[in-house]
Amino acid sequence: MLVLTRKRDGVIRIGENIVIRVIRTGKSSVKIGVEAPANVRVVRGELSPLLVHTSDVADAAHPADAELELIHH
């Protein structure tokens, strides 16, 4: 895991198309912005266990192309 320290308005780039920007910092939280292409799914960590594949990822041309459905409890 790469751990980085950034101040407000700091930027982290992932590859050529993904930008993580520190919007605001507080005492107990950090507000970040994520800029990514439309084909890249960006999901908060606590929501990822709620995602279920509705089609087989292996059959998709690219894993991001597999449809995901949010389960409502």
N, CA, C and O of each residue as an XYZ file, in Angstrom:
292
protein
N       0.848     -1.169      0.000
C       0.000      0.000      0.000
C       0.895      1.234      0.000
O       1.845      1.325      0.778
N       0.590      2.155     -0.859
C       1.284      3.436     -0.901
C       0.506      4.415     -0.036
O      -0.694      4.599     -0.241
N       1.163      5.042      0.921
C       0.521      6.016      1.804
C       1.104      7.383      1.488
O       2.320      7.569      1.514
N       0.229      8.342      1.187
C       0.650      9.688      0.820
C       0.047     10.707      1.764
O      -1.057     10.516      2.274
N       0.762     11.779      1.994
C       0.250     12.895      2.779
C       0.024     14.059      1.828
O       0.923     14.437      1.077
N      -1.164     14.621      1.859
C      -1.507     15.753      1.002
C      -2.187     16.806      1.843
O      -2.885     16.480      2.803
N      -1.996     18.054      1.500
C      -2.713     19.157      2.136
C      -3.939     19.486      1.296
O      -4.135     18.924      0.219
N      -4.761     20.404      1.799
C      -5.946     20.822      1.052
C      -5.522     21.272     -0.341
O      -4.487     21.917     -0.508
N      -6.325     20.930     -1.325
C      -6.079     21.194     -2.746
C      -4.959     20.329     -3.323
O      -4.578     20.506     -4.479
N      -4.432     19.400     -2.532
C      -3.424     18.474     -3.042
C      -4.045     17.491     -4.019
O      -5.239     17.201     -3.942
N      -3.242     16.983     -4.928
C      -3.729     16.097     -5.986
C      -2.885     14.833     -6.013
O      -1.672     14.867     -5.805
N      -3.560     13.712     -6.275
C      -2.900     12.435     -6.516
C      -3.427     11.930     -7.849
O      -4.638     11.914     -8.069
N      -2.545     11.523     -8.729
C      -2.946     10.990    -10.035
C      -2.708      9.482    -10.054
O      -1.681      8.990     -9.587
N      -3.687      8.764    -10.608
C      -3.579      7.322    -10.784
C      -3.687      7.065    -12.277
O      -4.736      7.293    -12.879
N      -2.621      6.600    -12.862
C      -2.607      6.422    -14.311
C      -2.769      7.765    -14.999
O      -2.392      8.805    -14.457
N      -3.333      7.732    -16.197
C      -3.504      8.953    -16.975
C      -4.865      9.601    -16.773
O      -5.031     10.788    -17.054
N      -5.849      8.831    -16.284
C      -7.229      9.304    -16.315
C      -7.897      9.485    -14.965
O      -9.053      9.906    -14.921
N      -7.230      9.190    -13.869
C      -7.880      9.272    -12.565
C      -7.145     10.291    -11.698
O      -5.924     10.243    -11.551
N      -7.924     11.218    -11.127
C      -7.365     12.257    -10.270
C      -8.103     12.230     -8.939
O      -9.333     12.262     -8.907
N      -7.359     12.170     -7.844
C      -7.905     12.257     -6.493
C      -7.492     13.625     -5.964
O      -6.307     13.958     -5.969
N      -8.459     14.419     -5.507
C      -8.171     15.774     -5.041
C      -8.677     15.943     -3.610
O      -9.812     15.575     -3.305
N      -7.841     16.496     -2.736
C      -8.250     16.795     -1.362
C      -9.020     18.111     -1.401
O      -8.454     19.160     -1.708
N     -10.308     18.050     -1.091
C     -11.176     19.225     -1.149
C     -11.141     19.992      0.164
O     -11.005     21.215      0.183
N     -11.267     19.247      1.268
C     -11.314     19.893      2.584
C     -10.813     18.907      3.630
O     -11.023     17.700      3.509
N     -10.158     19.424      4.646
C      -9.737     18.583      5.762
C     -10.365     19.117      7.040
O     -10.503     20.326      7.225
N     -10.740     18.201      7.913
C     -11.330     18.574      9.193
C     -10.637     17.817     10.304
O      -9.639     17.132     10.079
N     -11.176     17.944     11.512
C     -10.568     17.266     12.661
C     -10.643     15.749     12.532
O      -9.695     15.044     12.877
N     -11.773     15.249     12.034
C     -11.940     13.797     11.993
C     -12.298     13.263     10.612
O     -12.639     12.088     10.477
N     -12.227     14.107      9.584
C     -12.572     13.613      8.257
C     -11.843     14.398      7.177
O     -11.330     15.494      7.407
N     -11.815     13.807      6.007
C     -11.220     14.439      4.833
C     -12.236     14.333      3.710
O     -12.775     13.252      3.470
N     -12.508     15.424      3.019
C     -13.411     15.410      1.874
C     -12.550     15.347      0.621
O     -11.700     16.208      0.395
N     -12.779     14.309     -0.197
C     -11.990     14.152     -1.407
C     -12.890     14.147     -2.631
O     -14.071     13.808     -2.552
N     -12.323     14.520     -3.741
C     -13.012     14.450     -5.022
C     -12.290     13.447     -5.900
O     -11.063     13.346     -5.864
N     -13.056     12.706     -6.691
C     -12.480     11.715     -7.593
C     -12.934     12.042     -9.003
O     -14.132     12.096     -9.279
N     -11.984     12.258     -9.890
C     -12.277     12.450    -11.304
C     -11.817     11.189    -12.019
O     -10.642     10.827    -11.966
N     -12.761     10.518    -12.693
C     -12.433      9.273    -13.381
C     -13.308      9.148    -14.623
O     -14.388      9.737    -14.680
N     -12.857      8.392    -15.611
C     -13.680      8.168    -16.798
C     -14.993      7.485    -16.423
O     -15.083      6.821    -15.391
N     -15.996      7.652    -17.257
C     -17.322      7.092    -16.986
C     -17.295      5.572    -16.859
O     -18.143      5.001    -16.173
N     -16.343      4.910    -17.501
C     -16.306      3.445    -17.441
C     -15.619      2.918    -16.181
O     -15.516      1.705    -15.999
N     -15.148      3.812    -15.313
C     -14.518      3.410    -14.048
C     -15.519      3.622    -12.925
O     -15.946      4.748    -12.669
N     -15.889      2.546    -12.262
C     -16.852      2.625    -11.170
C     -16.128      3.078     -9.911
O     -15.138      2.472     -9.500
N     -16.630      4.148     -9.304
C     -16.069      4.669     -8.057
C     -17.131      4.489     -6.981
O     -18.224      5.046     -7.086
N     -16.811      3.709     -5.938
C     -17.782      3.369     -4.903
C     -17.117      3.551     -3.540
O     -15.962      3.168     -3.353
N     -17.847      4.136     -2.590
C     -17.337      4.231     -1.216
C     -17.092      2.828     -0.677
O     -17.845      1.903     -0.983
N     -16.044      2.666      0.121
C     -15.652      1.358      0.631
C     -16.755      0.609      1.346
O     -16.875     -0.607      1.198
N     -17.568      1.321      2.126
C     -18.622      0.637      2.881
C     -19.741      0.125      1.987
O     -20.541     -0.702      2.426
N     -19.821      0.591      0.747
C     -20.855      0.123     -0.170
C     -20.405     -1.061     -1.014
O     -21.253     -1.774     -1.551
N     -19.116     -1.294     -1.151
C     -18.645     -2.356     -2.036
C     -19.141     -3.745     -1.647
O     -19.381     -4.544     -2.553
N     -19.317     -4.099     -0.366
C     -19.877     -5.421     -0.061
C     -21.333     -5.563     -0.507
O     -21.832     -6.683     -0.620
N     -22.013     -4.460     -0.758
C     -23.411     -4.511     -1.164
C     -23.575     -4.693     -2.664
O     -24.697     -4.852     -3.147
N     -22.474     -4.673     -3.407
C     -22.548     -4.833     -4.851
C     -22.484     -6.311     -5.207
O     -21.634     -7.046     -4.704
N     -23.384     -6.735     -6.073
C     -23.426     -8.121     -6.511
C     -23.336     -8.126     -8.026
O     -24.003     -7.338     -8.697
N     -22.517     -9.007     -8.559
C     -22.408     -9.110    -10.012
C     -23.695     -9.714    -10.565
O     -24.131    -10.777    -10.123
N     -24.299     -9.027    -11.539
C     -25.493     -9.568    -12.179
C     -25.136    -10.287    -13.464
O     -25.989    -10.944    -14.062
N     -23.884    -10.172    -13.902
C     -23.398    -10.953    -15.037
C     -21.995    -11.424    -14.699
O     -21.325    -10.835    -13.851
N     -21.560    -12.464    -15.348
C     -20.262    -13.039    -15.037
C     -19.153    -12.119    -15.524
O     -19.086    -11.795    -16.710
N     -18.283    -11.697    -14.612
C     -17.201    -10.784    -14.960
C     -16.292    -11.412    -16.008
O     -15.768    -10.709    -16.872
N     -16.102    -12.716    -15.943
C     -15.225    -13.378    -16.907
C     -15.756    -13.257    -18.326
O     -14.974    -13.269    -19.277
N     -17.080    -13.140    -18.488
C     -17.683    -13.010    -19.808
C     -17.616    -11.592    -20.338
O     -17.819    -11.372    -21.532
N     -17.340    -10.634    -19.486
C     -17.291     -9.234    -19.905
C     -15.974     -8.959    -20.615
O     -14.952     -9.573    -20.309
N     -16.006     -8.025    -21.571
C     -14.793     -7.642    -22.280
C     -13.782     -7.041    -21.312
O     -12.576     -7.217    -21.485
N     -14.257     -6.346    -20.314
C     -13.421     -5.706    -19.298
C     -14.208     -5.782    -18.000
O     -15.422     -5.577    -18.027
N     -13.572     -6.068    -16.853
C     -14.326     -6.189    -15.595
C     -15.227     -5.000    -15.300
O     -16.282     -5.170    -14.688
N     -14.836     -3.794    -15.723
C     -15.677     -2.623    -15.476
C     -16.947     -2.671    -16.310
O     -17.909     -1.963    -16.011
N     -16.964     -3.513    -17.371
C     -18.144     -3.610    -18.221
C     -19.235     -4.487    -17.612
O     -20.385     -4.436    -18.050
N     -18.888     -5.291    -16.606
C     -19.884     -6.151    -15.970
C     -20.889     -5.277    -15.228
O     -20.508     -4.337    -14.530
N     -22.164     -5.587    -15.380
C     -23.194     -4.809    -14.691
C     -23.177     -5.148    -13.213
O     -23.058     -6.314    -12.835
N     -23.295     -4.129    -12.384
C     -23.365     -4.331    -10.944
C     -24.688     -3.791    -10.446
O     -25.187     -2.782    -10.945
N     -25.243     -4.452     -9.481
C     -26.536     -4.053     -8.941
C     -26.388     -3.828     -7.445
O     -25.775     -4.639     -6.751
N     -26.944     -2.737     -6.946
C     -26.885     -2.429     -5.524
C     -28.007     -3.176     -4.822
O     -29.165     -3.092     -5.232
N     -27.668     -3.904     -3.768
C     -28.668     -4.634     -2.989
C     -29.198     -3.706     -1.915
O     -28.417     -3.105     -1.176
N     -30.507     -3.579     -1.817
C     -31.136     -2.757     -0.787
C     -31.634     -3.666      0.318
O     -32.384     -4.606      0.059
N     -31.224     -3.395      1.546
C     -31.659     -4.200      2.698
C     -32.810     -3.516      3.381
O     -33.328     -4.025      4.375
